[in-house]
Amino acid sequence: MKLNPLQNDRTAGVMVAMAAGDALGAGYEFGAPLPDGAEVTMKGGGPFGFAPAEWTDDTSMAIPIAEALLESASDGGSSSPAALTAVVRAWSSWAAEAKDVGAQTSAVIAAARRLAAAAGREVEAADFTAAASDFHARTGRSAGNGSLMRTAPLALAYLDREPAELMAAAGVLSALTHADPDAQEACGLWCVAIRHAVLTGQLDVRAGLPLLPAARAALWLERIEPAERSRSRDFTRNGWVVEAFQGACSAIQYAGLSVVGPAHLRAALEEAVRGGRDTDTVAAIAGGLVGAAYGYTAVPFEWRRRLHGWPGLRARDLMVLGMELGRGEGRRHLSWPRAERHDYSMWGRTDSLVRHPHDDGVWLGGIGSLKRVAELGVDAVVSLCRLGTSDVPGVSPEDHATFWVVDSAVEGDNAHAAFVLGEAAAAVERFRAEGKTVLLHCVRAESRTPTVAALYGARVAGISPLAALEDLRRVLPGARPNPLFLRLLEDAQAGGHPAATEATAAAAE
């Protein structure tokens, strides 16, 4: 599907924000609600001993869905039987080594394996569906939150299809482990809301209600309305899919009463975690939707930096999965963001390289300066342009900060320009506080690099961003921030865009 730049940003945000919420909640799982204002960090630990910034089973089960849908995208298969079989086989392998598998999911996986073994073959999607149906028939209790927590990638594979098709596919995907109608409908409603958010940038958990039978739509409306008036902590049984749905919904709604934009994404996920109990799952569910509305660029760098988990992936890998799913063209190994190299040969001279006038531990350069990382003793890189996967050798992933910044004076070409530029300056400051030598670069060091360098210089030198820019021009004569970026520097100086200054202040905390 042909997506505009902001929609691309939002497709990338779905899985990254989902995983960020998941990892944020991991260390608080099964705990009591936290008081308002309590700090929420990716501290790790919790009952299953996750590492800091490590995602849990929520994201681990979503990744095989994304991978299988991506494999089937080139032939228009979406959630075909073959794709679903690929999903359940990946789940079976994951469950054998996972730190945590939900009780219902674990029981279904074990039963499905027995069915396949009795038939003398590998496990298939039909085995899971049969095992889940039997579990529901025997227990009458199969409405856990385990299918809703993993459902977000499906929405990305159905951006160019009718919402009714997505609703039906979500029910089928849920029924692999959770056959209860509540679970299937919750997945459908959340997926339709994610699809709507990616395409429009709007949050609307009611978007899928017209696709349900009238009686079921009325029931879900009765559930949504109190959630919109409540706090996440009010839903004390959030292991149940309905209250997990309500908890995520209320976290988003409540956080949005006081903040907007990227701050809303952060506040919503923190509110979900402060709600207590099944914190990682409620925050992961909320993350999929707010990530769809605000995009990858709204996810704080401090969360993205060390985000990781099964099967050995990081935030960038999730960003790639989300983008490619949204495009619906399968894996594109020769183009960004999956290509090993990004070609800037048509851009002329890109080898600018100078020291920051306010901090000689920061280098400012063009794309060509990446070749000199080892020579300069650079420990960390802050990139403001597209790069291939192998364009930054010798720097660990957690010391390579990437930011989506389009060098355009058109405000709508960047989702959250002030926030992202401020986040980039904060990344430089954070790396310097850790004693690292930093390279800050874009393609030619003419617009994006001097803008971020001016924000950083203002912070460390205690001067205005415009004064810092003038100092930069003495060492970087080609520094010409585009009119939008120049206006953002002026606004930051006047305090008109707090996101640009708050992000840099956060690095010093």
ZAMARGU-4260 file (C-alpha; in steps of 0.2 Angstrom, whole numbers, plus 5000, padded with zeros to 4 digits):
<rodrens>
0) 5000/5000/5000 | 5006/5017/4996 | 5008/5027/5012 | 5013/5045/5015 | 5028/5049/5027
5) 5018/5051/5042 | 5008/5035/5039 | 5025/5026/5037 | 5031/5033/5054 | 5015/5027/5062
10) 5017/5009/5055 | 5034/5009/5062 | 5027/5015/5079 | 5015/5001/5081 | 5027/4987/5086
15) 5040/4998/5094 | 5028/5006/5105 | 5020/4989/5109 | 5037/4982/5114 | 5041/4998/5124
20) 5025/4996/5134 | 5029/4978/5137 | 5047/4981/5143 | 5041/4995/5153 | 5028/4985/5162
25) 5039/4969/5164 | 5047/4974/5181 | 5030/4978/5189 | 5020/4963/5183 | 5008/4957/5196
30) 5012/4971/5208 | 4999/4983/5216 | 4995/4999/5208 | 5008/5013/5209 | 5004/5030/5216
35) 5002/5045/5204 | 5019/5052/5200 | 5028/5036/5204 | 5043/5034/5192 | 5041/5020/5179
40) 5057/5014/5171 | 5062/4999/5161 | 5070/4992/5176 | 5068/4973/5172 | 5066/4960/5185
45) 5048/4956/5190 | 5042/4938/5194 | 5051/4931/5178 | 5068/4940/5179 | 5068/4950/5163
50) 5083/4960/5159 | 5081/4979/5159 | 5072/4984/5143 | 5068/4966/5138 | 5051/4963/5131
55) 5041/4948/5137 | 5029/4935/5130 | 5017/4949/5123 | 5030/4955/5110 | 5038/4938/5108
60) 5021/4931/5102 | 5018/4946/5091 | 5034/4944/5081 | 5030/4927/5073 | 5013/4935/5068
65) 5022/4949/5059 | 5035/4938/5051 | 5022/4926/5044 | 5011/4940/5038 | 5027/4948/5030
70) 5031/4931/5021 | 5014/4930/5014 | 5012/4948/5009 | 5020/4946/4992 | 5006/4934/4987
75) 4992/4943/4995 | 4990/4929/5008 | 4989/4939/5024 | 4982/4928/5037 | 4981/4912/5026
80) 4981/4895/5033 | 5000/4893/5028 | 5004/4909/5037 | 4995/4904/5053 | 5004/4887/5053
85) 5020/4897/5052 | 5015/4907/5067 | 5010/4892/5078 | 5026/4883/5074 | 5036/4898/5079
90) 5026/4899/5095 | 5030/4881/5099 | 5048/4884/5097 | 5048/4900/5107 | 5038/4891/5121
95) 5051/4878/5124 | 5063/4892/5129 | 5053/4906/5135 | 5054/4913/5153 | 5035/4915/5154
100) 5021/4908/5144 | 5003/4912/5149 | 4994/4897/5157 | 4980/4896/5144 | 4992/4898/5130
105) 5004/4885/5137 | 4990/4872/5139 | 4984/4875/5121 | 5002/4873/5114 | 5004/4857/5124
110) 4987/4850/5118 | 4991/4855/5100 | 5008/4846/5100 | 4999/4830/5106 | 4987/4831/5092
115) 5000/4833/5079 | 5011/4819/5087 | 4996/4808/5087 | 4994/4811/5068 | 5013/4809/5065
120) 5016/4826/5058 | 5022/4844/5063 | 5010/4855/5072 | 4998/4865/5061 | 4986/4880/5064
125) 4971/4868/5064 | 4979/4859/5079 | 4979/4875/5089 | 4962/4880/5084 | 4955/4862/5089
130) 4965/4863/5106 | 4959/4880/5110 | 4941/4875/5106 | 4942/4860/5117 | 4950/4871/5131
135) 4935/4882/5130 | 4922/4868/5130 | 4930/4860/5145 | 4933/4875/5156 | 4921/4888/5149
140) 4935/4901/5154 | 4946/4905/5139 | 4944/4924/5139 | 4962/4928/5145 | 4971/4943/5138
145) 4984/4932/5129 | 4977/4935/5111 | 4974/4953/5113 | 4992/4957/5119 | 4999/4950/5103
150) 4987/4956/5090 | 4994/4973/5084 | 5004/4967/5069 | 4988/4960/5060 | 4981/4977/5058
155) 4996/4983/5048 | 4994/4968/5036 | 4976/4974/5033 | 4978/4993/5030 | 4973/4991/5011
160) 4958/4980/5015 | 4941/4983/5022 | 4939/4984/5041 | 4927/4970/5041 | 4940/4958/5034
165) 4952/4963/5047 | 4939/4960/5061 | 4936/4943/5054 | 4955/4939/5053 | 4957/4945/5071
170) 4944/4932/5077 | 4953/4918/5068 | 4970/4923/5074 | 4963/4925/5092 | 4955/4908/5091
175) 4972/4899/5089 | 4973/4900/5108 | 4958/4910/5114 | 4941/4904/5107 | 4930/4914/5118
180) 4920/4927/5108 | 4925/4941/5120 | 4943/4938/5116 | 4940/4937/5097 | 4930/4953/5097
185) 4942/4962/5108 | 4956/4958/5096 | 4945/4964/5081 | 4940/4980/5089 | 4958/4984/5094
190) 4965/4979/5077 | 4952/4990/5068 | 4957/5005/5080 | 4975/5002/5076 | 4971/5002/5057
195) 4961/5018/5059 | 4975/5027/5069 | 4989/5022/5056 | 4978/5029/5042 | 4971/5044/5050
200) 4982/5048/5066 | 4966/5048/5076 | 4963/5037/5092 | 4945/5029/5091 | 4942/5012/5100
205) 4924/5013/5094 | 4929/5012/5076 | 4925/4994/5074 | 4908/4993/5084 | 4898/4995/5068
210) 4906/4978/5062 | 4899/4968/5076 | 4881/4961/5078 | 4870/4975/5086 | 4869/4966/5103
215) 4887/4963/5104 | 4891/4981/5099 | 4880/4987/5112 | 4888/4976/5125 | 4906/4983/5120
220) 4899/5001/5120 | 4894/4997/5138 | 4911/4992/5142 | 4920/5006/5133 | 4910/5020/5140
225) 4915/5017/5159 | 4933/5014/5153 | 4934/5031/5146 | 4929/5039/5163 | 4940/5028/5173
230) 4958/5025/5178 | 4968/5009/5172 | 4970/5005/5191 | 4951/5003/5192 | 4951/4987/5182
235) 4957/4974/5195 | 4955/4959/5184 | 4965/4964/5169 | 4970/4946/5166 | 4953/4945/5158
240) 4953/4951/5141 | 4939/4963/5144 | 4947/4972/5158 | 4964/4972/5149 | 4955/4981/5135
245) 4947/4993/5147 | 4963/4996/5156 | 4972/5000/5140 | 4958/5011/5134 | 4957/5020/5151
250) 4976/5023/5151 | 4976/5031/5134 | 4960/5041/5138 | 4966/5047/5155 | 4983/5052/5149
255) 4976/5062/5135 | 4966/5073/5147 | 4983/5082/5151 | 4995/5080/5137 | 4995/5079/5118
260) 5007/5072/5105 | 5023/5062/5110 | 5020/5066/5128 | 5003/5057/5127 | 5011/5041/5121
265) 5023/5041/5136 | 5010/5046/5148 | 4998/5033/5142 | 5011/5019/5144 | 5016/5025/5161
270) 4998/5026/5167 | 4995/5008/5161 | 5010/5002/5171 | 5004/5012/5186 | 4988/5003/5185
275) 4996/4987/5192 | 4993/4968/5191 | 4996/4963/5172 | 5006/4978/5169 | 5016/4972/5154
280) 5001/4966/5145 | 4990/4981/5147 | 5005/4993/5143 | 5009/4982/5127 | 4991/4983/5122
285) 4990/5002/5124 | 5007/5004/5116 | 5001/4996/5099 | 4987/5009/5098 | 4996/5025/5104
290) 5011/5020/5093 | 4999/5019/5078 | 4993/5036/5082 | 5009/5045/5086 | 5022/5035/5077
295) 5040/5028/5079 | 5046/5046/5081 | 5036/5048/5097 | 5044/5034/5106 | 5057/5041/5118
300) 5075/5037/5114 | 5078/5031/5131 | 5065/5018/5129 | 5071/5013/5111 | 5090/5013/5116
305) 5091/4996/5124 | 5074/4988/5119 | 5077/4970/5115 | 5070/4952/5117 | 5067/4936/5109
310) 5072/4931/5096 | 5087/4942/5098 | 5079/4958/5090 | 5080/4976/5094 | 5069/4991/5092
315) 5076/4994/5074 | 5071/4977/5069 | 5053/4980/5075 | 5053/4996/5066 | 5057/4987/5050
320) 5044/4974/5052 | 5031/4987/5055 | 5035/4997/5040 | 5036/4983/5028 | 5020/4975/5034
325) 5011/4992/5031 | 5018/4993/5014 | 5012/4976/5010 | 5026/4972/4998 | 5036/4959/5008
330) 5054/4961/5013 | 5063/4973/5002 | 5082/4969/5005 | 5089/4982/4993 | 5080/4997/5000
335) 5078/5006/5016 | 5076/5002/5030 | 5082/4984/5027 | 5097/4987/5014 | 5114/4986/5020
340) 5119/5003/5013 | 5110/5018/5008 | 5116/5027/4993 | 5120/5046/4995 | 5132/5047/4980
345) 5121/5060/4971 | 5122/5072/4986 | 5139/5079/4982 | 5151/5082/4996 | 5146/5074/5012
350) 5163/5073/5021 | 5161/5089/5032 | 5169/5086/5049 | 5172/5098/5063 | 5172/5099/5082
355) 5157/5106/5091 | 5163/5124/5097 | 5155/5121/5114 | 5161/5103/5117 | 5176/5096/5108
360) 5170/5078/5113 | 5157/5080/5100 | 5160/5079/5081 | 5149/5087/5068 | 5149/5079/5051
365) 5141/5073/5035 | 5137/5055/5030 | 5155/5053/5024 | 5162/5056/5042 | 5155/5039/5047
370) 5170/5031/5038 | 5181/5040/5051 | 5172/5033/5067 | 5187/5022/5072 | 5200/5035/5068
375) 5192/5048/5078 | 5189/5037/5093 | 5170/5039/5092 | 5160/5029/5104 | 5143/5034/5100
380) 5134/5040/5084 | 5118/5051/5083 | 5111/5049/5065 | 5098/5061/5058 | 5096/5053/5041
385) 5092/5036/5034 | 5106/5023/5035 | 5109/5005/5029 | 5111/4992/5042 | 5130/4991/5039
390) 5133/5010/5037 | 5140/5013/5055 | 5153/5000/5059 | 5161/4998/5076 | 5148/5006/5086
395) 5136/4995/5097 | 5117/4996/5093 | 5113/5004/5110 | 5126/5018/5106 | 5119/5022/5089
400) 5104/5034/5091 | 5094/5036/5075 | 5080/5049/5073 | 5068/5052/5058 | 5071/5070/5053
405) 5066/5075/5035 | 5075/5091/5030 | 5060/5100/5025 | 5052/5117/5029 | 5035/5110/5027
410) 5028/5106/5044 | 5018/5091/5039 | 5033/5082/5033 | 5039/5078/5050 | 5027/5071/5063
415) 5034/5079/5079 | 5049/5090/5073 | 5052/5099/5089 | 5051/5084/5100 | 5062/5074/5088
420) 5076/5087/5087 | 5075/5089/5106 | 5077/5071/5108 | 5092/5070/5097 | 5100/5084/5107
425) 5096/5074/5123 | 5104/5059/5115 | 5120/5068/5112 | 5120/5075/5130 | 5116/5058/5137
430) 5131/5050/5128 | 5142/5064/5134 | 5137/5061/5152 | 5142/5043/5150 | 5160/5049/5144
435) 5158/5045/5126 | 5165/5054/5111 | 5150/5057/5100 | 5148/5060/5081 | 5132/5070/5077
440) 5128/5069/5058 | 5116/5070/5044 | 5120/5070/5025 | 5129/5086/5022 | 5129/5094/5040
445) 5119/5109/5033 | 5102/5109/5041 | 5098/5095/5053 | 5115/5093/5061 | 5117/5112/5065
450) 5100/5113/5072 | 5102/5099/5084 | 5120/5105/5088 | 5113/5122/5092 | 5100/5114/5104
455) 5114/5104/5112 | 5126/5119/5113 | 5113/5130/5121 | 5111/5117/5134 | 5129/5115/5138
460) 5135/5133/5136 | 5120/5141/5145 | 5116/5152/5130 | 5102/5154/5118 | 5100/5142/5103
465) 5102/5156/5091 | 5118/5161/5099 | 5124/5143/5099 | 5120/5143/5080 | 5130/5158/5077
470) 5145/5150/5085 | 5142/5134/5075 | 5143/5144/5059 | 5160/5150/5063 | 5166/5132/5062
475) 5153/5125/5050 | 5151/5139/5037 | 5138/5129/5027 | 5126/5128/5042 | 5109/5133/5035
480) 5094/5126/5045 | 5079/5126/5034 | 5065/5140/5039 | 5055/5127/5049 | 5070/5122/5060
485) 5076/5140/5062 | 5059/5144/5068 | 5059/5129/5080 | 5076/5136/5087 | 5068/5153/5089
490) 5053/5145/5098 | 5064/5135/5109 | 5073/5151/5114 | 5057/5159/5118 | 5050/5143/5127
495) 5037/5141/5114 | 5041/5122/5110 | 5044/5114/5127 | 5047/5097/5119 | 5063/5103/5112
500) 5070/5109/5128 | 5062/5096/5140 | 5070/5082/5130 | 5087/5089/5132 | 5084/5093/5151
505) 5079/5074/5153 | 5097/5069/5148 | 5104/5078/5163 | 5092/5070/5176
</rodrens>
